């Protein structure tokens, strides 16, 4: 069970060096990577952010593994920040960890993995949040929870639930779970699809001050338009960083 969660955090290591899954090496820095995630969690997490069927390039002249920012419209790649040695060192630290709860925390806090998309065909998606969604779904599935029972739950910032928290900021946290524990929540739906805006719109209460704060109003308005889950979660992170929230 422990190994399943470790595999979830390592399953897309190949996307950080642009290698196709079928040809990517099975090890990185001496640890197993690029393994299949059980219970269909990877496929379901992909469906939350990307359409089914054969992918097509959606942004002209951008077919790299580096994510495009919804705020700036520019690539997150910075040659000064993302030197080859720097990226490899950060990725090695991330993937070499073998305690699943520590890995979860590291993924939540990582800036490096925020720079990569989960698919070159959908460059606004985020490898970081795709991986966190995979882990959250897997942890629920292995406990016997069905997708149709899952909820998007708003927690206080300091409340981090191992594997199930998919976003952690200074003002609030978000998790995927069946038990809302009395917190504001909304069902994800009957099946995995690009339903972020639908779930966000149906939350019983929102963690943003949309009555008085112009930045929160802007963030909320845009979150109500985004369908892809990894894109939306990454947008929250980028927005908070861009406007010092």
N, C-alpha and C positions, 0 to 999 in steps of 0.2 A: 504493500500500500504506500509506504514511504517512497519507494522507487518510482511508483507511478507519478507522484507529484513532482519529483525531481525531473523526470522525463518531460513533464509538461513545460517546465521552465527552460529546458534545453532543446525542445523539439524543433525550433526554427533557427538554430544557430547558423545554418547555411545562408540565411537571408542577410546576414551581416557581412558576408563577403561576396554576395551576388552569385552563389553557386546554385544550380538547380538541385532540388531535393534528391533526385535519382542518382546524381553523380557526386554528391557531397560526401566528404570523408565521414566515417562513423565515429571518429574521436577528435577531440580538440583539447590540447594541453593535457592529454592523457585521460580524459574523461569521455564517456559515451555521450554522443549528441545525435540530433536528427532522428530520434527514435519515434515510432508511431505512438500516438497518445490513445489510450483505451477509451471505450464507451462512446466513441464518436464525438468527443468533446472538441477536437480540433475542427472537424467539419462544421459543427454547429456554431462555433465561435466565428468561423469564416463567413457563414451565412448571415451572421449579425452585421457584417460590414461590407460584404461583397455579393453581387448577384450570382445566381447559379448559371451554369453553361460555360461556353468557351469565352475566356476573357478577351477584351479588346482594349487597346490603348485609349485612354480617356482624356489625356492631356498631350497636345502636340509638342514635339521636341523635348519631351521629358520621359525618359525610359530608364532611369537610374534607380538604385536601391535607396536613395536618400529621399526622405519625405518632403512634400511641399507643405508649407504653412498656410492655413486658411486665413490667418491674419495678414501676413505679408505677401502671400502668393509666391514666395521665394523658397528655394531649397534650404533645408536645415543644415546642409553641408557647409562647414567652415574649415578651409584648409589649414588654418592656424590652430583651430581647436581640435579638429579631428585628424591629427597626424596618424600615420599608419601605426607607429609604435604606441601612441596614446590609446587609440581605439582597441588595438589588440590586447593591451594591458588591462583596460577596463572590462573588455569582454571576457578575458581569461579569469579575472576575479569573479565576475558574475556567474560564469558557467562552472567554475571549479568548486564553488561552494556545494556541499552535499547535505546540508540541513535544509529541508524544504521550507520551514517557516522563515529561516534567515534569507533564503532565496526570494521568498515572497516580498519581504521588506526591501531587499536590494532592488528588485524590479520596480517597486513602487517609487523608490527614490532615485532611480537611475536617470541621468540626463543623456547619456550616450545612446541608449536604445531608443530614446525619443526621436533620434535623428533618422531612423529607418522606417520605411513603409512596410506594410505586410504584403504588398503586391506592387510590382512596378507598373502594373496596369491601372492601379487605383492609388496614385501617389499621395493622396491626402489621408489615407489610412495610416495606422500607427502600429508598428511591430510591438512596441512596448505594451500597448493596451490590448492588442490581440492576444498576446501571451498571457496577460493577467485575466482576460476573459476565458481563455482555455482552462487556466488553473481553477477559476471559480466554478465553471461548469463541471469540470472533472470532479472536484471535491464534492459538489452536490450530487452528481450522478452516482458516485461510488457509495454515497450514503443512501441511495435508493430514491432520491428525489427526481421527479419527472420535470422536463422543461416547462410544461404547462403550469406547474405549481410555483415556478420561480418568480421572484419579485426584484425590482430595483428598489433598494432601501437607502434612505438618507440617514447617515449617522453623524454624531458629533465628530469633530476633527480628530480627537485623540482616540477614538474607538476604532481600532484596527482588528478585524476578524481574520485570522490566518487563512490565506488562500481565497477567501470570499470577498474581501475588500478589493475593489478594482480601481478606485481612485482615492487618494489621500491628499488633502490640501490643508491650508491653514485655517479655513473656515468650516469645512465639512468634509465628510468622507462618503463614498458610495460603495455599496456591496451588492452582490447577487446572492439571494438566499430565499428559503421558503418561510422563515420565521422573521417577521419584521421587528419583533421585540418591542412593539408599541411605537415604533418610529414611522414617519411618513414613508409610504411605499406605493408601488404600482406594479401590476402583473406585466411580465414580459410579453405574454401572448401564448397562443396555442402551439406555435412552431417558431423556430429561429429564422428571423428575416431582418431586414434593415429597418428596425422599428424604434430606434432611439427616440425620435421626436414624439412618437405616440406614447411611449412610456413616460417620458418627461412631462408631457402635457397632462397626463392622468395622475400625477403625484398629488396626494391629498394636501400636501403643503410643500413649499419650495424653500431651499436653503439660501435663497438670494433675496435681498431687500429691493424688490422691484417697485416699491412705493416711493422710495426716497433717493436711492443711489442710482445715478445715471449709468454707471458702469455695469452694475448688476442688471439694470434694465436692458442694456445692450447685449450682455452675455445671455440673458434669458431669451431675448427675442431671437437670437441666432441659434440657440440650442433647440428652439422649437421648429427649426427648419432643416436640421441635419438628420439624415436617416441612419447613416453608418455609425455603429457603436464605437469602434476604435477611433474614428475621426472625431466624434463628439467628445469623448473623454480626453483625447489629446488637445482638443480645442480649449477645454476648460483649463488645462495645465498651461497652455500657451498664453491664454488670455490673462490668467492671474500673473504670469511672469511679465508680460508686456506692459501691464498697467499697474504693476506693483501692488496687487491685491492681497 
